[in-house]
Amino acid sequence: MKDIHHCLCWAHLRRYFSDALPKDMKSPEATLPATGIAYCNQLFEWEREFKNLTPEDRKIKRLEKEKPVLEAFWSWVESANEKVLPKSNIWKALQYDLNLKEKLETYLEDGNCVISNNIAENSIWPFTLGRKNWTFCGNPEGANASVCVYSLVETAKANGELTIDRALETYLKKE
């Protein structure tokens, strides 16, 4: 679809660095993974500060404050990538970053985009937990219908503009 851009989640990227932290160190603060986490945390800190801005103002602030952090981050990633062992956890984190740089920066283009999809993931978590126990689907078509209705309900809840009853009524009237 035209004008749709894929934004990747910085919480997932940060998790790669967390997984690469040495487990047997008392003070891992000076390690490469800790540096990666610090860059991510700085971005999340700015995002918390910009939370209540309009999308237009958020985009402006992101470009002003976060773009320099990202430039430093990418420079660090390229430099660190030359120093790590291939196939190590930190190498995997750095490769994830390098391979997906463009999509990780997409959120800068639109103040409506979020830096993390944790809210979306948290909203589908009950569905994910229950799907193995639900037998009403019966077949792929039933599963698809279930996903569509669940997505509609969660979107209505997240936006607070429609009641769930109204969202379902609207959905069920369409073919």
C-alpha positions in Angstrom: 0.0 0.0 0.0 1.2 3.5 -0.9 2.2 5.8 1.9 2.5 3.1 4.5 5.9 2.7 6.1 7.0 -0.1 8.4 8.2 1.1 11.8 10.2 -1.3 13.9 10.2 -1.5 17.7 13.0 -0.1 19.7 12.0 -2.2 22.7 12.8 -5.3 20.7 16.2 -3.8 19.7 16.9 -2.9 23.4 16.0 -6.5 24.3 18.8 -7.8 22.0 21.3 -5.7 24.0 19.8 -6.9 27.3 20.2 -10.5 26.2 23.8 -9.7 25.3 24.7 -8.4 28.8 27.2 -10.6 30.6 25.4 -12.6 33.3 28.5 -13.2 35.4 29.7 -9.6 35.8 29.0 -7.5 38.9 29.2 -4.2 37.0 28.3 -4.6 33.3 27.8 -0.8 32.9 31.0 -0.4 30.8 30.2 -3.2 28.3 29.0 -2.8 24.7 25.5 -4.1 25.5 25.2 -1.6 28.3 26.1 1.2 25.9 23.5 0.0 23.4 20.9 0.0 26.2 21.9 3.5 27.3 21.3 4.8 23.8 17.9 3.1 23.7 17.0 4.5 27.1 17.9 8.0 26.0 15.4 7.7 23.1 12.7 6.3 25.4 13.3 9.2 27.8 12.8 11.7 25.0 9.7 9.9 23.9 8.2 10.1 27.5 8.9 13.9 27.4 7.2 14.3 24.0 4.2 12.1 24.9 1.7 14.9 25.2 2.8 16.9 22.2 0.7 17.1 19.0 2.0 14.8 16.3 3.4 17.7 14.4 5.3 19.0 17.4 6.5 15.5 18.3 8.0 15.1 14.9 9.8 18.4 15.2 11.1 17.6 18.7 12.2 14.1 17.6 14.2 15.6 14.7 15.7 18.1 17.0 16.5 15.9 20.0 16.5 12.3 18.9 18.1 12.5 15.5 21.5 13.5 17.0 21.2 10.6 19.5 20.5 8.3 16.6 23.4 9.6 14.6 25.7 8.9 17.5 24.1 5.5 18.1 24.6 4.4 14.4 28.3 5.6 14.5 28.8 3.6 17.7 27.1 0.5 16.2 29.4 0.6 13.1 32.4 1.0 15.3 31.4 -1.7 17.8 30.5 -4.1 15.1 34.2 -4.2 14.1 35.3 -5.3 17.6 32.9 -8.2 18.4 33.1 -11.9 17.7 30.8 -13.1 15.0 27.7 -15.0 16.2 28.0 -13.6 19.7 24.9 -12.1 21.3 26.3 -8.6 21.0 27.1 -9.3 17.3 23.5 -10.4 16.8 22.3 -7.2 18.4 24.5 -5.1 16.2 23.5 -7.0 13.1 19.9 -6.5 13.9 20.5 -2.8 14.2 22.5 -2.5 11.0 20.2 -4.7 8.9 17.1 -2.8 10.0 18.4 0.8 10.4 16.0 2.4 7.9 12.9 0.8 9.5 14.1 1.6 13.0 14.3 5.3 12.0 10.8 5.4 10.3 9.2 6.7 13.5 11.0 10.0 13.0 9.0 10.7 9.8 5.6 10.9 11.5 4.7 12.1 15.0 1.8 9.6 15.1 4.2 6.7 15.0 5.4 5.2 18.3 8.9 4.1 19.1 7.7 0.8 20.6 4.9 -1.5 19.9 4.6 -2.7 23.5 1.1 -1.3 23.8 -0.1 -3.3 20.9 1.7 -6.4 22.1 0.2 -6.1 25.6 -3.3 -5.7 24.1 -3.0 -9.0 22.2 -1.3 -10.9 25.0 -4.6 -12.3 26.4 -5.6 -13.4 22.9 -2.2 -15.1 22.4 -2.5 -16.9 25.8 -6.1 -18.1 25.0 -5.7 -19.1 21.4 -4.6 -22.7 22.1 -7.7 -23.2 24.4 -10.3 -21.7 22.1 -12.1 -24.3 20.0 -14.7 -22.0 18.4 -12.5 -21.2 15.5 -12.8 -24.7 14.0 -11.1 -23.8 10.7 -8.9 -21.1 9.1 -11.9 -19.0 8.2 -13.1 -19.0 11.8 -9.6 -18.1 13.1 -9.4 -15.2 10.6 -12.8 -13.9 11.7 -11.7 -14.2 15.3 -8.6 -12.2 14.6 -10.5 -9.5 12.7 -13.1 -9.1 15.5 -10.4 -9.1 18.2 -8.3 -6.5 16.3 -11.4 -4.3 15.9 -12.3 -4.5 19.6 -8.8 -3.7 20.7 -8.5 -0.8 18.3 -11.8 0.6 19.6 -10.6 0.3 23.2 -7.2 1.9 22.4 -8.8 4.9 20.6 -11.6 5.4 23.1 -13.7 6.9 20.3 -16.0 4.0 19.8 -17.7 1.7 22.3 -16.9 -1.9 21.8 -20.6 -2.6 21.1 -20.7 0.1 18.4 -17.4 -1.2 16.8 -18.8 -4.7 16.7 -22.2 -3.5 15.3 -20.3 -1.6 12.6 -18.1 -4.5 11.7 -20.9 -7.1 11.7 -23.1 -4.9 9.3 -20.3 -4.9 6.6 -19.7 -7.8 4.2 
